[in-house]
Amino acid sequence: MKTCRNCGVSKSLDLFPKQKQNKDGHHSYCKQCRAAYDKARYNPEKRNKEYVQNLEAERQARREYYSENKDAYYARKAKRRASLLNRTPKWLSASDLQTMSAVYQRCALLNKQSSEKYEVDHIVPLQGETVSGLHVPWNLQIIPMFENRSKGNKLK
């Protein structure tokens, strides 16, 4: 049994769509609520006005959450910077460091020239669950932002 976050009714798991990212493997909305949500969201007459209003409300909520929890964001950024420093080997040569800098510069240039956004990805993640890579030139690649974010902290 699982309770739908939208309607609040407890239903059996077979009435929830599958979603691998959730711990129990199922979406948090039941199939009926998800279908109603999709129908309302993708209705061409209503979609633009309501969708934009909802988007603005979500953005405002994110801004408020950020302003109330800046310390958590700063801690996460500090952890990321520390992992980059700890994963950068001392034996890298100056040319290796220049190559890495060039990869980041190339990514910034691509972002300026293209409408699609790109990010520098570590092929083997720095803080993976099963394996941890190094911050070295041969572990870097430039990929579209959507692909990088959907990849998460996993090997491809």
Secondary structure in CASP SS format (residue, H / E / C, confidence):
PFRMAT SS
TARGET T0000
AUTHOR 0000-0000-0000
METHOD secondary structure of the structure
MODEL  1
M C 1.00
K E 1.00
T E 1.00
C C 1.00
R C 1.00
N C 1.00
C C 1.00
G C 1.00
V C 1.00
S E 1.00
K E 1.00
S C 1.00
L H 1.00
D H 1.00
L H 1.00
F C 1.00
P C 1.00
K E 1.00
Q C 1.00
K C 1.00
Q C 1.00
N C 1.00
K C 1.00
D C 1.00
G C 1.00
H E 1.00
H C 1.00
S C 1.00
Y C 1.00
C C 1.00
K H 1.00
Q H 1.00
C H 1.00
R H 1.00
A H 1.00
A H 1.00
Y H 1.00
D H 1.00
K H 1.00
A H 1.00
R H 1.00
Y C 1.00
N C 1.00
P H 1.00
E H 1.00
K H 1.00
R H 1.00
N H 1.00
K H 1.00
E H 1.00
Y H 1.00
V H 1.00
Q H 1.00
N H 1.00
L H 1.00
E H 1.00
A H 1.00
E H 1.00
R H 1.00
Q H 1.00
A H 1.00
R H 1.00
R H 1.00
E H 1.00
Y H 1.00
Y H 1.00
S H 1.00
E H 1.00
N C 1.00
K H 1.00
D H 1.00
A H 1.00
Y H 1.00
Y H 1.00
A H 1.00
R H 1.00
K H 1.00
A H 1.00
K H 1.00
R H 1.00
R H 1.00
A H 1.00
S H 1.00
L H 1.00
L H 1.00
N H 1.00
R C 1.00
T C 1.00
P C 1.00
K C 1.00
W C 1.00
L C 1.00
S C 1.00
A H 1.00
S H 1.00
D H 1.00
L H 1.00
Q H 1.00
T H 1.00
M H 1.00
S H 1.00
A H 1.00
V H 1.00
Y H 1.00
Q H 1.00
R H 1.00
C H 1.00
A H 1.00
L H 1.00
L H 1.00
N H 1.00
K H 1.00
Q H 1.00
S C 1.00
S C 1.00
E C 1.00
K C 1.00
Y E 1.00
E E 1.00
V E 1.00
D E 1.00
H E 1.00
I C 1.00
V C 1.00
P C 1.00
L C 1.00
Q C 1.00
G C 1.00
E C 1.00
T C 1.00
V C 1.00
S C 1.00
G C 1.00
L C 1.00
H C 1.00
V C 1.00
P H 1.00
W H 1.00
N H 1.00
L E 1.00
Q E 1.00
I E 1.00
I E 1.00
P E 1.00
M H 1.00
F H 1.00
E H 1.00
N H 1.00
R H 1.00
S H 1.00
K H 1.00
G C 1.00
N C 1.00
K C 1.00
L C 1.00
K C 1.00
END
